[in-house]
Amino acid sequence: MQVFQNRPKHPGFSRAVGRASRMAGLFLLLSCCAVITPPAPARPAAEAQKYADRIVGAWRLVSVEGNSPMRRVDYDHPIGLIVYDRSGWMSVQIAIHGERKAFAHGVSAGATEEKAEAFDTYLAYYGTYVVNGNEGTVTHHIADHSYPGYRGRDNVRWFEFQGDDRIVLIPTEDGKGGSINRKDATYKLTWERIRQADTLARTWQCPEQPN
């Protein structure tokens, strides 16, 4: 008669089996987590690049809606131009008053009041820009600005395309050092693409004035 005895396993073998079991359990847990909590979907790179390509060009200001939360701006039929170049540089100029008075005795002899009005009714800056297609924003990295103290600042704008020839830029600032919720944003500037240089003269018409 044969007798089979269960011989005790070597301690090292038992520890190896235990480690293998724990590793298998950990792998199964991570696999389940990967299935249950996938990363948030992002727009494909090609789609995000599409927005960067569409924004390139020269745009004229056609309307201003709402009021700036950053400073009081008394728009009076403003005109303006914003340019986004493929090099990554941009510039913008806005005559807050479409009709601006010339200095009575010439630029070099302007009175203090005339200079103050000229400063208050015109803004301009230039710098580099970055388009974030996933967030729908364009950030202007200001190299220099007509307002002292704005050098080195970032102006972030939500953008909305209206067809191929119009874009709405919506400032994100709340005027208190933070950002406003997009659904609460009321300050919007609408720009129209300039297609040809020979049509430039006719585009400088006073834009629509908000009621």
PEJO-V315116 format. One record per helix or strand of 3 or more residues. SS is the DSSP state (A for helix, B for strand). FROM is the first residue (numbers start at 1). LEN is the number of residues. If there is no record, write none. Layout:
ss->SS from->FROM len->LEN
ss->SS from->FROM len->LEN
//
This chain:
ss->A from->11 len->26
ss->A from->45 len->11
ss->B from->57 len->9
ss->B from->79 len->6
ss->B from->89 len->7
ss->A from->107 len->3
ss->A from->112 len->9
ss->B from->122 len->11
ss->B from->137 len->9
ss->B from->154 len->9
ss->B from->166 len->6
ss->A from->182 len->3
ss->B from->188 len->6
ss->A from->197 len->7
//
